[in-house]
Amino acid sequence: MSEIALLAPVPLVHLQDGLEICKSKGKVAFGSRAWEVFRELDTLRAGGDVPVLIYASMTDSDGPAVVSWQAQYIGQVDSKNGAHPAGLEYRPLSTAENTSDNLGWWAIFWEVRGLTEIPEEQRVPVQVIQSRTDQFYKPSFIPEGPIIVQNPW
């Protein structure tokens, strides 16, 4: 089991639509401009899969940040003029509605398999997750980008 994990925010609508893509295509791709994080993650994982702890962003929730989705990180690909090199094949359908999401915006696309929603009773508050330097996140912390953390599972 990996000692590290990726903590990442993803808009809820992309997770919901991404679930169908992941089931039908075997993986789903999310865009990011934080290419440095993923290059470091690729070095640390040495070719193995890494758990992804996903905070569903852009919801109506007012409570503390909670990991409510999970997946396995399988790698990243460089964008082609800001779009995924395979077009929309591995992208959530909700990203097709926003042309700027697929044209010229992203540096890389990080790909996951096994995307699933975590049952309510098994969800993990972000504040119990530790950074790589053994620090816990504050109860008010809301992830705004991908972070490499210690694997809580």
C-alpha positions as a Markdown table, in Angstrom:
| # | Residue | x | y | z |
|---|---|---|---|---|
| 1 | Met | 0.0 | 0.0 | 0.0 |
| 2 | Ser | 1.2 | 3.5 | -0.8 |
| 3 | Glu | 2.4 | 5.7 | 2.0 |
| 4 | Ile | 1.3 | 8.8 | 0.1 |
| 5 | Ala | -2.0 | 9.9 | -1.3 |
| 6 | Leu | -3.2 | 12.8 | -3.4 |
| 7 | Leu | -5.8 | 15.1 | -1.9 |
| 8 | Ala | -7.6 | 17.1 | -4.6 |
| 9 | Pro | -10.7 | 19.2 | -5.0 |
| 10 | Val | -12.9 | 18.4 | -8.0 |
| 11 | Pro | -16.2 | 20.1 | -8.7 |
| 12 | Leu | -19.1 | 17.8 | -7.8 |
| 13 | Val | -20.7 | 17.9 | -11.2 |
| 14 | His | -17.5 | 16.6 | -12.8 |
| 15 | Leu | -17.3 | 13.8 | -10.3 |
| 16 | Gln | -20.9 | 12.7 | -11.0 |
| 17 | Asp | -20.4 | 12.8 | -14.8 |
| 18 | Gly | -16.9 | 11.4 | -14.4 |
| 19 | Leu | -18.3 | 8.3 | -12.7 |
| 20 | Glu | -20.0 | 7.3 | -15.9 |
| 21 | Ile | -16.9 | 7.9 | -18.1 |
| 22 | Cys | -14.8 | 6.0 | -15.6 |
| 23 | Lys | -17.2 | 3.0 | -15.7 |
| 24 | Ser | -17.4 | 3.0 | -19.5 |
| 25 | Lys | -13.8 | 3.9 | -20.5 |
| 26 | Gly | -11.9 | 2.5 | -17.5 |
| 27 | Lys | -10.6 | 5.9 | -16.5 |
| 28 | Val | -11.5 | 9.6 | -16.3 |
| 29 | Ala | -9.3 | 12.6 | -16.7 |
| 30 | Phe | -9.4 | 15.9 | -14.7 |
| 31 | Gly | -7.5 | 19.0 | -15.7 |
| 32 | Ser | -4.9 | 20.8 | -13.6 |
| 33 | Arg | -2.5 | 23.7 | -13.9 |
| 34 | Ala | -0.5 | 22.3 | -10.9 |
| 35 | Trp | 1.8 | 20.3 | -13.2 |
| 36 | Glu | 4.6 | 20.4 | -10.6 |
| 37 | Val | 2.6 | 18.5 | -8.0 |
| 38 | Phe | 1.9 | 15.7 | -10.5 |
| 39 | Arg | 5.5 | 15.5 | -11.7 |
| 40 | Glu | 6.6 | 15.1 | -8.0 |
| 41 | Leu | 3.8 | 12.6 | -7.5 |
| 42 | Asp | 4.9 | 10.6 | -10.5 |
| 43 | Thr | 8.5 | 10.5 | -9.1 |
| 44 | Leu | 7.3 | 9.4 | -5.6 |
| 45 | Arg | 4.9 | 6.7 | -6.8 |
| 46 | Ala | 7.6 | 5.0 | -8.9 |
| 47 | Gly | 5.0 | 3.6 | -11.3 |
| 48 | Gly | 2.5 | 2.4 | -8.7 |
| 49 | Asp | -1.0 | 3.5 | -8.2 |
| 50 | Val | -1.6 | 6.1 | -5.5 |
| 51 | Pro | -4.9 | 6.6 | -3.7 |
| 52 | Val | -6.8 | 9.8 | -4.5 |
| 53 | Leu | -8.8 | 11.5 | -1.7 |
| 54 | Ile | -11.3 | 13.8 | -3.4 |
| 55 | Tyr | -13.0 | 16.8 | -1.9 |
| 56 | Ala | -16.2 | 17.5 | -3.9 |
| 57 | Ser | -16.0 | 21.3 | -4.5 |
| 58 | Met | -18.6 | 23.7 | -5.8 |
| 59 | Thr | -21.4 | 22.3 | -3.6 |
| 60 | Asp | -23.9 | 23.9 | -1.3 |
| 61 | Ser | -22.2 | 22.4 | 1.8 |
| 62 | Asp | -21.3 | 24.9 | 4.5 |
| 63 | Gly | -19.6 | 22.4 | 6.8 |
| 64 | Pro | -15.9 | 21.5 | 7.1 |
| 65 | Ala | -14.2 | 19.9 | 4.1 |
| 66 | Val | -14.7 | 16.2 | 3.8 |
| 67 | Val | -13.2 | 13.6 | 1.5 |
| 68 | Ser | -16.4 | 12.1 | -0.1 |
| 69 | Trp | -14.9 | 10.5 | -3.3 |
| 70 | Gln | -11.9 | 8.2 | -3.9 |
| 71 | Ala | -10.0 | 6.8 | -6.8 |
| 72 | Gln | -6.6 | 5.5 | -7.9 |
| 73 | Tyr | -4.2 | 7.9 | -9.6 |
| 74 | Ile | -2.8 | 6.1 | -12.7 |
| 75 | Gly | -0.8 | 9.0 | -14.3 |
| 76 | Gln | -0.9 | 12.3 | -16.1 |
| 77 | Val | -0.7 | 13.5 | -19.6 |
| 78 | Asp | 0.4 | 16.8 | -21.0 |
| 79 | Ser | -2.3 | 18.9 | -22.5 |
| 80 | Lys | -2.3 | 19.6 | -26.2 |
| 81 | Asn | -3.1 | 23.4 | -26.5 |
| 82 | Gly | -4.8 | 23.1 | -23.1 |
| 83 | Ala | -7.0 | 20.2 | -24.1 |
| 84 | His | -6.7 | 16.5 | -23.4 |
| 85 | Pro | -4.8 | 14.8 | -26.2 |
| 86 | Ala | -7.7 | 12.4 | -26.6 |
| 87 | Gly | -10.3 | 15.2 | -26.8 |
| 88 | Leu | -13.3 | 14.6 | -24.6 |
| 89 | Glu | -13.0 | 10.8 | -24.6 |
| 90 | Tyr | -11.9 | 10.6 | -21.0 |
| 91 | Arg | -13.3 | 13.9 | -19.8 |
| 92 | Pro | -16.5 | 14.2 | -17.8 |
| 93 | Leu | -19.4 | 15.3 | -20.0 |
| 94 | Ser | -20.0 | 18.3 | -17.8 |
| 95 | Thr | -16.7 | 19.7 | -19.1 |
| 96 | Ala | -18.0 | 19.8 | -22.7 |
| 97 | Glu | -20.5 | 22.5 | -21.6 |
| 98 | Asn | -17.7 | 24.9 | -20.8 |
| 99 | Thr | -15.4 | 25.3 | -23.8 |
| 100 | Ser | -12.7 | 27.1 | -21.8 |
| 101 | Asp | -12.4 | 23.9 | -19.7 |
| 102 | Asn | -11.1 | 22.0 | -22.6 |
| 103 | Leu | -9.4 | 24.7 | -24.7 |
| 104 | Gly | -6.2 | 26.4 | -23.6 |
| 105 | Trp | -6.7 | 26.2 | -19.8 |
| 106 | Trp | -5.0 | 23.1 | -18.4 |
| 107 | Ala | -1.3 | 22.3 | -18.3 |
| 108 | Ile | -1.9 | 18.5 | -17.7 |
| 109 | Phe | -4.7 | 16.0 | -17.2 |
| 110 | Trp | -4.5 | 13.6 | -14.3 |
| 111 | Glu | -6.1 | 10.3 | -14.8 |
| 112 | Val | -7.8 | 8.0 | -12.3 |
| 113 | Arg | -9.5 | 4.6 | -12.3 |
| 114 | Gly | -11.9 | 3.2 | -9.8 |
| 115 | Leu | -13.7 | 6.5 | -9.1 |
| 116 | Thr | -16.3 | 5.9 | -6.4 |
| 117 | Glu | -18.3 | 8.0 | -4.0 |
| 118 | Ile | -17.6 | 7.1 | -0.4 |
| 119 | Pro | -20.6 | 6.1 | 1.8 |
| 120 | Glu | -21.6 | 8.9 | 4.2 |
| 121 | Glu | -20.5 | 7.0 | 7.3 |
| 122 | Gln | -17.0 | 6.3 | 5.9 |
| 123 | Arg | -16.1 | 9.9 | 4.7 |
| 124 | Val | -13.0 | 11.4 | 6.1 |
| 125 | Pro | -12.8 | 15.1 | 7.3 |
| 126 | Val | -9.8 | 16.8 | 5.7 |
| 127 | Gln | -8.7 | 17.9 | 9.2 |
| 128 | Val | -7.7 | 14.4 | 10.1 |
| 129 | Ile | -5.4 | 14.0 | 7.1 |
| 130 | Gln | -1.7 | 14.7 | 7.7 |
| 131 | Ser | 0.6 | 16.6 | 5.4 |
| 132 | Arg | 3.9 | 15.0 | 4.4 |
| 133 | Thr | 5.5 | 16.9 | 7.3 |
| 134 | Asp | 3.1 | 15.3 | 9.9 |
| 135 | Gln | 1.0 | 18.4 | 10.3 |
| 136 | Phe | -2.8 | 18.1 | 10.4 |
| 137 | Tyr | -4.9 | 20.5 | 8.4 |
| 138 | Lys | -7.0 | 23.1 | 10.3 |
| 139 | Pro | -10.8 | 22.4 | 10.6 |
| 140 | Ser | -11.4 | 25.5 | 8.4 |
| 141 | Phe | -9.0 | 24.3 | 5.6 |
| 142 | Ile | -10.5 | 23.8 | 2.2 |
| 143 | Pro | -8.3 | 22.3 | -0.5 |
| 144 | Glu | -8.0 | 24.7 | -3.5 |
| 145 | Gly | -5.6 | 22.5 | -5.5 |
| 146 | Pro | -4.0 | 19.1 | -5.5 |
| 147 | Ile | -1.7 | 18.3 | -2.5 |
| 148 | Ile | 0.4 | 15.2 | -1.8 |
| 149 | Val | -0.4 | 14.0 | 1.7 |
| 150 | Gln | 0.1 | 10.9 | 3.9 |
| 151 | Asn | -2.2 | 8.1 | 3.1 |
| 152 | Pro | -4.8 | 7.9 | 5.9 |
| 153 | Trp | -6.0 | 4.4 | 4.9 |
